[in-house]
Amino acid sequence: MFAPRTTPWPLVALFTAGYLAPYLLPTTVGRLERGLGLSATQAGAVGSALLLSSATAGFLLASRVERAGARTLARLGLLLAAVGYGGAALTTAVPAVVAGAVIGGFGSGTATTVAATRIAAERDPHRASALGLLSVSALAGLVYLTVPRLPGHGLTLAAISLTALAVWPLTSRLPAGTPGPRRTGPDDTTAARLPHRRSGTVLAGTMLLWSLAQNALWGVSGRIGVGQAHLSEPTVGVVFAVALGAGLLGVLGAGALGSRLGRALPIGGGTVLIAGCIALSASATGLGSFATGEIAWNTIYPVVLSYLIGLAASLDPRGRWAVLVGSASSLGTAAGPLTGSVLSAQAGFPVMGAVLGTGLLLVALPMTAVALHTGGRPLLPGAVRRRGGHPAAVVAAAPGTPMGTVPEVGAPEQPVVEIPLDGTPAPARRTYDTAAATRAPGTTR
């Protein structure tokens, strides 16, 4: 009997607390603009500062989670998020709001770093990341349904702060640090070296541009709905909530699909579809086109993101590439609101959508190439692939085959070791006898 697969709920909750700030970015930027009297560019700059701080935390802590301890860093991140976002929600002084957003962003980045590192060490990182995206999409959808009906600039910031406080008790189930001298040896040297550097670097660079394009539109989606599509703020909030609800279905579909199609097709094909959705949403002039673009986009986006997170996690079982790629993505996310604000102010929303869509089409090629190189083509039952990146095997199990003998899709293939047989004595001919049906047992020749 094999132990059933358990769900890492503390990691899912920590993932949710870290990712909630980017998911609430449109309403956060819009509320800062209207509630504090900021211009669109100034409000976008505050959102970019928040996300830049989050990315900085990822780069600084990528290799320190194991040493400092997941529990300690997670609690530090949640504390900074609660204090920073909570303080920004309670004041109307612009410098204090900016400082609180930056502190809270660093806390969000710390929580995301711990979650990404631990998820990469899970037996099924794609499932864990899909559950995290499912959770954060549901929570963000709930916020979008309630916040537009209430006044105040800091409601979304307060929601992020309260989420961090709610997740705090679950950190007791995370491992503590392991300070002190480490064991050294051949295996330790191999583990310390960052694997797949070329693929990881390409993935990190493309993820920066991929996230920039997504959040350039996401940061101004509220303005497109209110200003260009002529919708009220509550109506735009309902559209966002429905879109995030559709994203839940997308994440559930991605979790059910798993690795059946590999990673290249969902990443490459999904990015092409997202480019079309962005162009449609940016050129929307009414409820129909705006809702169609936003809902289709938010359905596909978390699906592709879950595969990208799984791809980054597969590059290094210690989770370093997952954190570095995630931090590069956060840099793109940080630059997104300001980029969207500048492009839309200079050229208008439709031209902005065309530029962002074209950029996504360009980055889809190297992202797909990395997925093909490290993950290969989808495997058919009974086939074993023995080349390219992280090989996986799928064995067609016959009835009665024990569950533990069938390797999971995406599991690293065990290396084949040759055993030398030099010096093995050849058996003497007289050592063996022939079988004879006529001899009685025990008789000699």
C-alpha positions as CSV (number, residue, x, y, z in Angstrom):
1,M,0.0,0.0,0.0
2,F,1.2,3.5,-0.9
3,A,0.4,6.6,1.0
4,P,-2.2,8.8,-0.6
5,R,-1.1,12.1,-2.2
6,T,-1.6,14.9,0.3
7,T,-2.4,18.5,-0.5
8,P,0.1,21.1,0.8
9,W,-2.5,23.6,2.1
10,P,0.0,25.8,3.9
11,L,1.8,26.4,0.7
12,V,-1.4,27.0,-1.2
13,A,-2.4,29.6,1.4
14,L,1.0,31.2,1.3
15,F,0.9,31.3,-2.5
16,T,-2.5,33.0,-2.2
17,A,-1.3,35.7,0.2
18,G,1.7,36.5,-2.0
19,Y,-0.1,36.6,-5.4
20,L,-3.2,38.5,-4.2
21,A,-1.6,42.0,-4.7
22,P,-0.9,41.5,-8.4
23,Y,-4.4,40.1,-8.9
24,L,-6.0,43.1,-7.3
25,L,-3.8,45.6,-9.2
26,P,-6.4,47.2,-11.4
27,T,-8.7,48.2,-8.6
28,T,-5.8,49.1,-6.4
29,V,-4.4,51.5,-9.0
30,G,-7.9,52.9,-9.8
31,R,-8.7,53.5,-6.2
32,L,-5.4,55.3,-5.6
33,E,-6.1,57.5,-8.6
34,R,-9.6,58.5,-7.6
35,G,-9.2,58.4,-3.8
36,L,-5.9,60.3,-3.5
37,G,-6.3,62.6,-6.5
38,L,-3.3,61.1,-8.4
39,S,-2.9,61.1,-12.1
40,A,-3.1,57.8,-14.0
41,T,0.6,57.8,-14.5
42,Q,1.3,58.5,-10.8
43,A,-1.1,55.8,-9.7
44,G,0.5,53.3,-12.1
45,A,3.9,54.3,-10.7
46,V,2.7,53.4,-7.2
47,G,1.5,50.0,-8.4
48,S,4.8,49.5,-10.2
49,A,6.8,50.4,-7.0
50,L,4.7,47.8,-5.1
51,L,5.5,45.1,-7.6
52,L,9.1,46.1,-8.0
53,S,9.6,45.7,-4.3
54,S,8.0,42.2,-4.5
55,A,10.4,41.2,-7.3
56,T,13.4,42.5,-5.2
57,A,12.4,40.2,-2.4
58,G,12.5,37.3,-4.8
59,F,15.9,38.0,-6.1
60,L,17.4,38.6,-2.6
61,L,15.9,35.5,-1.0
62,A,16.0,33.0,-3.9
63,S,18.9,31.0,-2.3
64,R,18.2,31.7,1.3
65,V,14.9,30.0,2.0
66,E,16.5,26.6,3.0
67,R,19.1,28.3,5.2
68,A,16.9,30.8,6.9
69,G,13.9,28.4,7.2
70,A,10.6,28.5,5.3
71,R,8.6,29.2,8.5
72,T,10.7,32.2,9.6
73,L,10.7,33.8,6.1
74,A,7.0,33.2,5.6
75,R,6.2,34.8,8.9
76,L,8.4,37.8,8.1
77,G,6.8,38.2,4.7
78,L,3.3,38.0,6.1
79,L,4.1,40.5,8.9
80,L,5.5,43.0,6.4
81,A,2.5,42.5,4.1
82,A,0.0,43.0,7.0
83,V,1.8,46.1,8.4
84,G,2.6,47.7,5.0
85,Y,-0.7,47.3,3.3
86,G,-2.6,47.9,6.5
87,G,-0.8,51.2,7.1
88,A,-1.3,52.3,3.5
89,A,-5.0,51.6,3.8
90,L,-5.4,53.7,7.0
91,T,-3.7,56.9,5.8
92,T,-4.4,59.4,3.0
93,A,-0.9,60.9,3.0
94,V,0.6,60.0,-0.4
95,P,4.2,59.4,0.9
96,A,2.9,57.1,3.6
97,V,0.8,55.2,1.1
98,V,3.7,54.7,-1.2
99,A,6.0,53.6,1.7
100,G,3.3,51.2,2.9
101,A,2.8,49.8,-0.6
102,V,6.6,49.2,-1.0
103,I,6.8,47.5,2.5
104,G,3.8,45.4,1.7
105,G,5.2,44.5,-1.7
106,F,8.4,43.2,-0.2
107,G,6.3,41.1,2.2
108,S,4.2,39.7,-0.7
109,G,7.4,38.9,-2.6
110,T,8.9,37.1,0.4
111,A,5.7,35.0,0.8
112,T,5.7,34.1,-2.9
113,T,9.4,33.2,-2.7
114,V,8.9,30.7,0.1
115,A,5.8,29.3,-1.6
116,A,7.6,28.8,-4.9
117,T,10.6,27.2,-3.3
118,R,8.6,24.7,-1.4
119,I,6.2,24.0,-4.2
120,A,9.2,23.1,-6.5
121,A,10.2,20.4,-4.0
122,E,6.7,18.9,-4.1
123,R,6.1,15.6,-5.8
124,D,3.6,17.3,-8.2
125,P,4.5,21.0,-8.4
126,H,2.0,21.6,-11.2
127,R,-0.9,20.5,-9.0
128,A,0.2,22.6,-6.1
129,S,0.6,25.7,-8.2
130,A,-2.7,25.1,-9.9
131,L,-4.4,24.9,-6.5
132,G,-2.7,28.2,-5.5
133,L,-3.9,29.9,-8.6
134,L,-7.4,28.5,-8.0
135,S,-7.4,29.9,-4.4
136,V,-6.1,33.4,-5.3
137,S,-8.5,33.7,-8.3
138,A,-11.5,32.8,-6.0
139,L,-10.4,35.3,-3.3
140,A,-9.7,38.1,-5.8
141,G,-13.1,37.5,-7.5
142,L,-14.8,37.9,-4.1
143,V,-13.0,41.2,-3.5
144,Y,-14.0,42.5,-7.0
145,L,-17.6,41.7,-6.1
146,T,-17.6,43.6,-2.8
147,V,-15.0,46.4,-3.0
148,P,-16.5,48.5,-5.9
149,R,-19.7,49.0,-3.8
150,L,-17.8,50.5,-0.9
151,P,-16.0,53.9,-0.7
152,G,-12.4,54.5,0.2
153,H,-8.9,54.2,-1.4
154,G,-7.5,51.5,0.8
155,L,-10.1,48.7,0.7
156,T,-8.1,46.5,-1.6
157,L,-4.9,47.1,0.4
158,A,-6.8,46.2,3.6
159,A,-8.0,43.0,2.0
160,I,-4.4,42.0,1.2
161,S,-3.4,42.9,4.8
162,L,-6.2,40.8,6.3
163,T,-5.4,37.8,4.1
164,A,-1.8,37.9,5.3
165,L,-3.0,37.8,8.9
166,A,-5.4,35.0,8.2
167,V,-2.6,32.9,6.6
168,W,-0.2,33.4,9.6
169,P,-1.4,30.5,11.7
170,L,-0.8,28.0,8.9
171,T,2.9,28.8,8.9
172,S,3.4,26.6,11.9
173,R,3.3,23.6,9.6
174,L,6.2,24.9,7.5
175,P,9.7,23.6,8.2
176,A,12.1,25.6,10.3
177,G,15.6,26.6,9.3
178,T,18.6,24.3,9.1
179,P,21.5,26.5,10.2
180,G,25.0,25.2,10.8
181,P,27.6,23.4,8.8
182,R,26.4,21.6,5.7
183,R,27.5,18.2,4.5
184,T,30.0,18.5,1.7
185,G,30.8,15.9,-0.9
186,P,30.3,15.1,-4.6
187,D,26.6,15.1,-4.4
188,D,26.5,18.4,-2.5
189,T,28.6,20.1,-5.1
190,T,26.3,18.9,-7.9
191,A,23.2,20.0,-6.0
192,A,24.7,23.5,-5.4
193,R,25.4,24.1,-9.1
194,L,22.4,25.8,-10.8
195,P,21.3,23.4,-13.6
196,H,19.9,24.3,-17.0
197,R,21.4,27.8,-17.0
198,R,20.7,28.6,-20.6
199,S,17.1,27.4,-20.5
200,G,16.5,29.1,-17.2
201,T,18.0,32.4,-18.4
202,V,15.8,32.3,-21.6
203,L,12.7,31.4,-19.6
204,A,13.4,34.2,-17.1
205,G,13.9,36.8,-19.8
206,T,10.8,35.8,-21.7
207,M,8.7,35.6,-18.5
208,L,9.7,39.2,-17.8
209,L,8.3,40.4,-21.1
210,W,5.3,38.0,-20.9
211,S,4.3,39.4,-17.5
212,L,4.9,43.0,-18.6
213,A,2.4,42.5,-21.5
214,Q,-0.2,40.9,-19.2
215,N,0.0,43.5,-16.5
216,A,0.3,46.5,-18.8
217,L,-3.3,45.7,-19.9
218,W,-4.4,44.5,-16.4
219,G,-3.2,47.7,-14.8
220,V,-5.4,49.8,-17.1
221,S,-8.3,47.4,-17.7
222,G,-10.5,49.4,-15.2
223,R,-9.9,52.6,-17.1
224,I,-10.7,50.9,-20.4
225,G,-14.0,49.7,-19.0
226,V,-15.0,53.0,-17.5
227,G,-13.5,55.4,-20.0
228,Q,-13.6,53.7,-23.4
229,A,-16.4,51.1,-22.9
230,H,-18.5,53.6,-20.9
231,L,-19.3,51.2,-18.1
232,S,-19.9,52.0,-14.4
233,E,-17.3,50.9,-11.8
234,P,-19.7,48.3,-10.3
235,T,-20.3,46.9,-13.7
236,V,-16.6,46.7,-14.4
237,G,-16.1,45.0,-11.0
238,V,-18.7,42.4,-12.0
239,V,-16.9,41.7,-15.3
240,F,-13.7,41.2,-13.4
241,A,-15.3,38.9,-10.9
242,V,-16.9,36.8,-13.7
243,A,-13.5,36.8,-15.5
244,L,-11.7,35.5,-12.5
245,G,-14.5,32.9,-12.0
246,A,-13.8,31.8,-15.5
247,G,-10.2,31.6,-14.6
248,L,-11.1,29.2,-11.8
249,L,-12.5,26.9,-14.5
250,G,-9.3,27.3,-16.5
251,V,-7.2,26.3,-13.6
252,L,-9.4,23.3,-12.8
253,G,-9.0,22.3,-16.4
254,A,-5.3,22.7,-16.3
255,G,-5.1,20.6,-13.1
256,A,-7.2,17.9,-14.6
257,L,-5.2,17.9,-17.9
258,G,-1.9,17.7,-16.1
259,S,1.0,16.7,-18.4
260,R,-1.1,14.9,-21.0
261,L,-0.2,17.5,-23.6
262,G,3.2,18.3,-22.3
263,R,4.1,21.9,-21.6
264,A,5.0,23.3,-25.0
265,L,1.5,23.3,-26.5
266,P,-0.3,24.9,-23.5
267,I,2.5,27.5,-23.2
268,G,2.9,28.4,-26.9
269,G,-0.7,28.0,-28.0
270,G,-2.0,29.7,-24.9
271,T,0.2,32.7,-25.3
272,V,-1.0,33.2,-28.9
273,L,-4.6,33.1,-27.7
274,I,-3.8,35.6,-25.0
275,A,-2.3,38.0,-27.5
276,G,-5.7,38.0,-29.4
277,C,-7.6,38.5,-26.2
278,I,-5.5,41.5,-25.2
279,A,-6.0,43.1,-28.6
280,L,-9.8,42.6,-28.3
281,S,-10.1,43.9,-24.8
282,A,-7.9,47.0,-25.5
283,S,-10.1,47.9,-28.4
284,A,-13.4,47.3,-26.6
285,T,-16.1,50.0,-27.0
286,G,-19.0,48.3,-25.2
287,L,-19.9,45.8,-22.6
288,G,-20.0,42.8,-25.1
289,S,-16.5,43.2,-26.5
290,F,-15.0,44.3,-23.1
291,A,-16.5,41.3,-21.2
292,T,-15.6,38.9,-24.0
293,G,-11.9,40.0,-24.1
294,E,-11.5,40.1,-20.3
295,I,-13.3,36.8,-19.6
296,A,-11.5,34.9,-22.4
297,W,-8.1,36.4,-21.3
298,N,-8.6,35.5,-17.6
299,T,-9.6,32.0,-18.5
300,I,-6.5,31.3,-20.5
301,Y,-4.0,33.3,-18.5
302,P,-3.9,31.2,-15.3
303,V,-3.7,28.0,-17.4
304,V,-0.6,29.2,-19.2
305,L,0.9,30.6,-15.9
306,S,0.4,27.2,-14.1
307,Y,2.4,25.5,-16.8
308,L,5.1,28.1,-16.7
309,I,5.4,27.8,-13.0
310,G,5.7,24.0,-13.4
311,L,8.3,24.4,-16.1
312,A,10.4,26.7,-13.9
313,A,10.1,24.3,-11.0
314,S,11.2,21.4,-13.2
315,L,14.5,23.1,-14.0
316,D,15.8,22.8,-10.4
317,P,14.3,20.6,-7.7
318,R,15.7,22.9,-5.1
319,G,13.4,25.6,-6.4
320,R,16.0,28.2,-7.3
321,W,14.9,28.6,-10.9
322,A,11.3,28.8,-9.8
323,V,12.1,31.8,-7.6
324,L,14.4,33.5,-10.1
325,V,11.9,33.1,-12.9
326,G,9.1,34.2,-10.6
327,S,11.1,37.3,-9.7
328,A,11.8,38.1,-13.3
329,S,8.1,37.8,-13.9
330,S,7.5,40.2,-10.9
331,L,9.8,42.7,-12.6
332,G,7.7,42.5,-15.7
333,T,4.6,42.8,-13.5
334,A,6.1,45.8,-11.8
335,A,6.8,47.6,-15.1
336,G,3.4,46.6,-16.5
337,P,1.1,49.3,-15.0
338,L,3.5,52.2,-15.8
339,T,4.0,50.8,-19.3
340,G,0.3,50.4,-19.9
341,S,-0.3,54.0,-18.6
342,V,2.3,55.5,-20.8
343,L,1.4,53.6,-24.0
344,S,-2.3,54.3,-23.5
345,A,-1.7,58.0,-22.8
346,Q,0.6,58.4,-25.9
347,A,-1.2,56.2,-28.4
348,G,-4.5,55.2,-27.0
349,F,-5.8,51.8,-25.8
350,P,-6.3,50.0,-29.2
351,V,-2.7,50.8,-30.3
352,M,-1.4,49.7,-26.8
353,G,-3.3,46.4,-27.2
354,A,-1.8,45.8,-30.7
355,V,1.8,46.5,-29.4
356,L,1.3,44.2,-26.4
357,G,-0.2,41.4,-28.6
358,T,2.7,41.6,-31.0
359,G,5.2,41.4,-28.2
360,L,3.5,38.3,-26.9
361,L,3.6,36.6,-30.3
362,L,7.4,37.2,-30.3
363,V,8.1,35.8,-26.9
364,A,5.9,32.7,-27.5
365,L,8.6,31.2,-29.7
366,P,11.5,31.1,-27.2
367,M,9.2,30.0,-24.4
368,T,7.9,27.1,-26.5
369,A,11.5,26.2,-27.4
370,V,12.4,26.0,-23.7
371,A,9.4,23.9,-23.0
372,L,10.3,21.5,-25.8
373,H,13.9,21.3,-24.8
374,T,13.3,20.6,-21.1
375,G,10.0,18.7,-21.4
376,G,9.9,17.1,-24.8
377,R,6.8,16.1,-26.7
378,P,3.8,14.5,-25.0
379,L,4.3,10.9,-24.3
380,L,1.9,8.1,-25.4
381,P,1.1,5.2,-23.1
382,G,3.8,2.6,-23.3
383,A,6.4,5.0,-24.7
384,V,9.7,5.9,-23.0
385,R,11.6,9.0,-24.0
386,R,15.3,9.0,-23.4
387,R,16.5,12.4,-24.6
388,G,16.0,16.0,-23.9
389,G,15.9,17.8,-20.6
390,H,13.9,16.2,-17.9
391,P,12.8,12.9,-19.4
392,A,9.6,11.3,-18.3
393,A,8.3,7.8,-18.7
394,V,4.7,6.6,-19.0
395,V,4.2,2.9,-18.6
396,A,1.0,1.2,-19.8
397,A,0.0,-0.5,-16.7
398,A,-1.7,-3.8,-17.0
399,P,-4.5,-4.8,-14.5
400,G,-3.0,-5.7,-11.2
401,T,0.1,-3.6,-11.6
402,P,1.1,-2.0,-8.2
403,M,0.5,1.7,-8.2
404,G,4.0,2.5,-7.0
405,T,5.7,0.8,-10.0
406,V,4.2,3.2,-12.5
407,P,6.3,6.4,-12.7
408,E,4.5,9.7,-12.9
409,V,4.5,11.9,-16.0
410,G,7.3,14.4,-15.7
411,A,9.3,12.4,-13.1
412,P,13.0,12.3,-13.7
413,E,14.2,9.1,-15.4
414,Q,16.6,7.0,-13.3
415,P,20.1,7.0,-14.9
416,V,21.3,3.7,-16.4
417,V,24.4,2.5,-14.7
418,E,26.7,0.0,-16.4
419,I,28.1,-2.6,-14.0
420,P,31.5,-4.0,-15.1
421,L,31.8,-7.8,-15.1
422,D,35.5,-8.1,-15.4
423,G,37.0,-11.0,-13.5
424,T,33.8,-13.0,-13.3
425,P,34.8,-16.7,-13.5
426,A,33.2,-18.7,-16.3
427,P,31.2,-21.7,-15.0
428,A,32.8,-25.1,-15.4
429,R,30.9,-27.5,-17.7
430,R,30.8,-30.3,-15.0
431,T,29.2,-28.0,-12.5
432,Y,25.8,-28.6,-14.2
433,D,24.0,-31.7,-15.1
434,T,21.3,-32.5,-17.7
435,A,17.7,-33.0,-16.8
436,A,16.3,-36.5,-17.3
437,A,12.7,-37.5,-16.8
438,T,13.6,-41.1,-16.3
439,R,15.9,-40.6,-13.3
440,A,14.4,-40.9,-9.9
441,P,15.0,-38.0,-7.5
442,G,18.2,-38.4,-5.5
443,T,19.9,-40.9,-7.9
444,T,23.4,-40.2,-9.1
445,R,25.0,-40.7,-12.4
